[in-house]
């Protein structure tokens, strides 16, 4: 592999490798597993986790 490959070259080599290893159907299924999504995960995560403190987490763990 060349050190200074452009992104389109990397993409082609990657797709070719996936097709060789998995076949066309497997390559498509593999690619479908990746989704860039939307929003800002880091901000969302802080918002979700802000409602918890160590005591509430400990109580939830003890319940289970």
C-alpha positions in Angstrom: 0.0 0.0 0.0 1.3 3.4 -0.9 1.9 5.8 2.0 0.4 8.9 0.3 -2.8 7.5 -1.1 -5.6 9.9 -1.9 -9.0 9.2 -0.2 -10.5 7.9 -3.5 -7.7 5.4 -3.9 -8.1 4.3 -0.3 -11.8 3.9 -0.8 -11.3 1.8 -4.0 -8.7 -0.5 -2.4 -11.0 -0.9 0.6 -14.1 -1.8 -1.5 -12.0 -4.1 -3.6 -10.7 -5.9 -0.5 -14.2 -6.2 0.9 -15.6 -7.6 -2.3 -12.7 -10.1 -2.5 -13.2 -11.2 1.2 -17.0 -11.0 1.5 -18.4 -11.0 -2.0 -20.6 -8.2 -3.4 -23.5 -9.1 -1.1 -21.4 -9.3 2.0 -19.7 -6.0 1.1 -23.0 -4.3 0.8 -24.2 -5.7 4.1 -20.9 -4.6 5.8 -21.2 -1.1 4.5 -24.9 -0.9 5.6 -23.7 -1.4 9.2 -22.1 2.1 9.2 -24.2 5.2 9.4 -22.9 8.6 10.2 -26.2 9.5 11.8 -27.0 13.1 12.7 -26.7 15.4 15.6 -23.8 15.8 18.1 -23.4 12.6 20.1 -21.1 14.2 22.6 -23.6 16.9 23.5 -26.5 14.4 23.6 -24.5 12.0 25.8 -23.8 14.8 28.3 -27.5 15.7 28.3 -28.6 12.1 28.9 -26.0 11.4 31.6 -26.5 14.6 33.5 -29.6 13.1 35.1 -27.5 10.5 36.8 -25.1 10.7 39.7 -23.0 7.9 41.3 -25.7 7.2 43.9 -28.5 6.7 41.4 -26.2 4.5 39.3 -25.3 2.4 42.3 -28.9 1.9 43.3 -29.8 0.8 39.7 -26.9 -1.7 39.7 -28.0 -3.1 43.1 -31.5 -3.6 41.9 -30.3 -5.9 39.2 
